[in-house]
């Protein structure tokens, strides 16, 4: 029996940002209805903290699939030829447990993370938002630039990076690709000045965004930190924002951007107003005022990876395309 194999380049070919945004809408509704299972992630750090391997399973009842993402994360890879996230998403069906597909996890992570931010931005950012600031200049900066353009009419973009040369290179490269005039800044404060939407996509363990810099009406997607001991946002940013998350349980256990202010006594668990799925299913409201500062804390969930892999699998199965290899054996074949 054959298994679909999709590499890094093919993920980009078969998973468009707009398609992924809609797939993420569907999976957040599924998760919020209780039709999906998403356990907390299991991480193994190297002793020197230079990198980790993460193992993240999930189950999607509506799609009758389950899956596992196994991925290494090496933040310092931005200075090498390799992406910071490398691994695979394995997709299984739930009738007999057959492996259906093996899909490059690095590219899925890059696209689905930005697509989730796009869903949050569609729900929470002011409809006339046109000024975008991106803190960070790596893979996620590029996909977030694309994703924000899917859900808002972005006319101006700014980028900051701890390495100004990286920010400048990003601005030059992505200005051509996106047809936007992107400006690089040496100061994060100047980069976010007047922004309607701010995306933080750095590997920093200390705050890169200060609450004093943020003006009323801004929407923030906080993406870069996904562990309890790192944060991109200072306490003031979290305190002054209406906070929404991808998954409450994950936030209360894994999100340094929330846990640091909580340890300081500045916020408590009630500061998490709800999940993106709550807004999608109209259980709660998101932005209620033009002056609201809204914050989406993204940790990344295995259900997102499995949903993205399933979307690719369905698409290539229906079109009769892609690379399929003999992999699963039947009982008869095993006995031969």
C-alpha positions in Angstrom: 0.0 0.0 0.0 1.3 3.4 -0.9 2.2 6.5 1.2 2.3 10.1 0.0 5.7 11.7 0.5 5.8 15.6 0.3 9.1 17.5 0.6 9.8 21.1 1.5 9.4 22.5 -2.0 6.2 20.5 -2.7 4.5 21.7 0.5 5.0 25.3 -0.7 3.6 24.2 -4.1 0.5 22.4 -2.8 -0.4 24.5 0.3 -1.2 28.0 -0.5 -1.5 30.6 2.2 -5.2 31.3 1.5 -6.1 27.6 1.5 -4.2 27.1 4.7 -6.1 30.0 6.4 -9.4 28.4 5.6 -8.1 25.0 6.8 -7.1 26.6 10.1 -10.6 28.1 10.5 -12.0 24.6 10.2 -9.6 23.0 12.6 -10.1 25.7 15.3 -13.9 25.2 15.1 -13.4 21.4 15.3 -11.1 21.8 18.4 -13.4 24.1 20.1 -16.4 21.8 19.6 -14.5 19.0 21.2 -14.0 17.1 18.0 -10.2 17.1 18.1 -7.6 16.0 20.7 -4.4 18.1 21.2 -2.2 17.0 24.1 0.5 19.3 25.4 3.7 19.0 23.5 6.6 16.9 24.6 10.0 18.6 24.2 13.5 17.2 24.7 16.2 19.9 25.0 19.8 19.3 24.3 21.9 19.8 27.5 23.3 23.1 26.2 19.9 24.4 25.2 21.1 25.0 21.6 18.2 23.0 20.2 15.4 20.6 20.9 13.2 17.9 19.4 9.5 18.2 19.8 6.9 15.4 19.5 3.3 16.6 19.1 0.4 14.2 18.4 -3.2 15.2 17.5 -6.5 13.6 16.4 -9.1 15.1 14.1 -12.4 13.3 14.6 -14.2 15.0 11.7 -11.5 14.1 9.2 -11.0 10.6 10.7 -7.2 11.1 10.9 -4.5 11.3 13.5 -0.9 12.4 13.2 2.4 13.2 14.8 4.8 16.0 14.2 8.4 15.3 15.1 10.5 18.4 14.6 13.9 19.8 15.6 14.1 23.5 16.5 17.5 25.2 16.3 17.1 29.0 16.6 20.6 29.8 15.6 20.1 28.3 12.2 19.3 31.7 10.8 23.1 32.1 10.3 23.3 28.8 8.3 21.8 27.4 5.2 19.2 25.4 7.3 15.8 26.4 8.5 15.3 26.7 12.3 12.5 24.0 12.1 13.1 20.7 10.5 11.2 17.4 10.7 8.2 15.6 9.4 4.4 15.4 9.9 3.1 11.8 9.7 -0.6 11.4 8.9 -2.5 8.2 9.8 -6.1 7.1 9.2 -8.1 6.0 12.2 -9.9 2.9 10.9 -6.9 0.6 10.7 -4.1 3.0 11.7 -2.4 3.0 8.3 0.2 5.6 7.6 -1.1 7.9 4.8 1.5 10.6 4.3 4.9 11.9 5.4 5.1 15.7 4.9 8.0 18.1 5.5 7.3 19.7 8.9 9.5 22.8 8.5 7.4 24.3 5.6 4.1 23.2 7.1 5.1 25.0 10.4 6.1 28.1 8.5 2.8 28.3 6.5 0.3 27.1 9.1 1.7 29.4 11.9 1.3 32.5 9.7 -2.1 31.2 8.5 -3.3 31.0 12.2 -2.1 34.5 12.8 -4.1 35.5 9.7 -7.2 33.9 11.2 -6.7 35.9 14.4 -6.0 39.1 12.5 -9.2 38.6 10.4 -11.1 38.3 13.7 -9.4 40.9 15.8 -7.6 43.6 13.8 -9.5 46.7 12.7 -10.9 46.2 9.3 -9.1 49.3 7.9 -5.7 48.1 9.1 -3.0 48.9 6.5 0.2 49.5 8.4 2.2 46.4 9.4 5.2 46.1 11.6 7.2 42.8 11.8 9.8 42.2 14.5 12.0 39.5 13.2 13.4 38.8 9.8 13.5 35.0 9.4 11.2 32.4 7.8 8.2 33.4 9.9 8.6 37.1 9.0 8.2 36.2 5.3 5.2 34.0 5.8 3.5 36.5 8.1 4.0 39.2 5.6 2.2 37.0 3.1 -0.5 36.0 5.5 -1.3 39.5 6.6 -1.9 40.5 3.0 -4.4 37.7 2.6 -6.7 39.1 5.3 -6.0 42.9 5.3 -5.2 45.5 2.7 -1.6 46.1 3.8 -0.1 49.2 2.2 2.9 49.9 4.3 5.3 47.5 6.1 8.2 47.9 8.4 10.7 45.3 9.7 13.2 45.2 12.6 15.7 42.6 13.5 18.4 42.4 16.2 20.8 42.2 13.2 20.0 45.3 11.1 21.7 43.7 8.1 19.2 40.9 8.2 16.3 43.4 8.4 17.7 45.3 5.5 18.1 42.2 3.4 14.6 41.1 4.3 13.2 44.5 3.2 15.0 44.4 -0.1 14.0 40.8 -0.9 10.4 40.9 0.2 9.7 44.3 -1.3 10.2 42.7 -4.7 8.2 39.6 -3.9 5.3 41.3 -2.2 5.2 44.5 -4.3 5.2 46.5 -1.1 7.6 49.2 -0.1 9.1 47.6 3.0 11.4 49.7 5.2 14.0 48.3 7.6 14.6 50.0 11.0 17.4 49.8 13.5 15.0 50.5 16.3 12.1 48.2 17.2 10.3 51.2 18.8 10.5 53.1 15.5 9.4 50.1 13.5 6.1 49.7 15.4 5.3 53.4 15.5 1.9 53.9 14.1 1.4 50.3 13.2 -2.1 48.8 13.0 -0.8 45.3 13.2 2.4 44.1 14.9 3.8 40.6 14.4 6.6 39.4 16.7 8.4 36.5 15.2 11.8 36.5 16.8 13.8 33.9 18.7 14.5 36.3 21.5 14.1 35.1 25.1 13.7 38.7 26.4 11.1 41.3 25.4 11.5 43.0 22.1 8.1 44.8 22.3 7.3 47.4 25.0 3.8 48.3 26.0 4.7 52.0 26.0 5.2 51.9 22.3 1.7 50.5 21.4 -1.1 52.9 20.4 -4.8 52.2 21.0 -6.4 50.1 18.2 -3.4 48.0 17.5 -3.6 44.3 17.0 -0.6 42.1 18.0 0.3 38.6 16.9 2.9 37.2 19.4 4.4 34.2 17.7 8.1 33.7 18.4 8.2 32.4 21.9 6.6 28.9 22.6 8.3 27.9 25.9 7.7 29.1 29.5 11.2 30.6 29.9 11.1 33.0 26.9 9.0 36.0 26.0 8.9 38.7 23.3 6.4 41.0 25.1 7.0 43.0 28.2 4.5 42.8 31.0 2.9 46.2 30.1 2.0 44.9 26.6 0.1 41.9 28.0 -1.6 44.0 30.8 -3.0 46.6 28.4 -4.2 44.1 25.8 -7.3 42.0 25.4 -5.6 38.5 25.2 -6.9 35.7 23.0 -5.0 32.4 22.4 -4.9 29.3 20.2 -5.5 27.0 23.2 -6.1 28.0 26.8 -4.4 24.9 28.3 -1.3 25.4 26.2 -1.1 29.1 27.2 -1.4 28.4 30.9 1.4 25.8 30.7 3.8 26.9 28.0 3.5 30.6 27.1 6.3 32.7 28.6 4.6 35.8 27.2 1.7 35.1 29.6 3.5 33.2 32.4 6.0 36.0 33.2 3.4 38.6 33.8 1.4 36.1 35.8 4.4 35.3 38.1 4.8 39.0 38.6 1.2 39.2 39.8 0.3 41.6 37.0 -2.4 39.2 35.5 -4.2 36.1 36.4 -5.7 33.2 34.3 -8.9 35.3 33.8 -6.8 37.7 31.6 -7.1 35.0 28.9 -10.4 36.0 27.4 -10.8 33.0 25.2 -9.6 31.0 22.3 -9.8 31.8 18.6 -12.3 29.0 18.2 -14.6 30.7 20.8 -14.7 33.8 18.5 -15.2 31.7 15.3 -18.2 29.9 16.9 -19.5 33.2 18.2 -19.3 32.1 21.9 -17.5 35.3 22.7 -16.7 38.7 21.0 -13.2 39.7 20.0 -12.6 43.4 19.4 -15.5 45.5 20.9 -14.0 49.0 20.5 -11.9 50.9 18.0 -9.5 51.7 20.9 -9.0 48.0 22.0 -5.5 46.7 21.9 -5.9 43.0 20.9 -3.3 40.4 21.4 -3.2 36.9 19.9 -0.7 34.6 21.7 0.2 31.8 19.3 2.0 28.7 20.6 1.4 26.4 17.6 -0.7 23.3 17.9 -0.3 19.8 16.5 -3.9 19.9 15.2 -2.8 22.7 12.9 0.0 20.5 11.4 -2.2 17.5 11.0 -5.0 19.6 9.4 -2.4 21.1 7.0 -1.0 17.6 6.1 -4.5 16.3 5.6 -5.4 19.2 3.3 -2.4 18.3 1.1 -3.2 14.6 1.2 -6.8 15.1 0.1 -5.8 17.6 -2.6 -3.2 15.3 -4.1 -5.4 12.2 -3.8 -8.2 13.9 -5.6 -5.9 15.3 -8.3 -3.9 12.0 -8.7 -0.7 13.9 -8.3 2.3 13.8 -5.9 4.9 11.1 -5.1 3.6 7.8 -3.6 5.8 5.0 -2.4 5.2 1.4 -1.3 5.4 1.5 2.5 2.5 -0.1 4.4 2.4 -3.9 4.3 -0.7 -6.1 4.7 -0.7 -9.2 6.9 -0.3 -11.4 3.9 2.7 -9.5 2.7 4.3 -9.6 6.1 3.9 -13.5 6.2 5.4 -13.9 2.7 
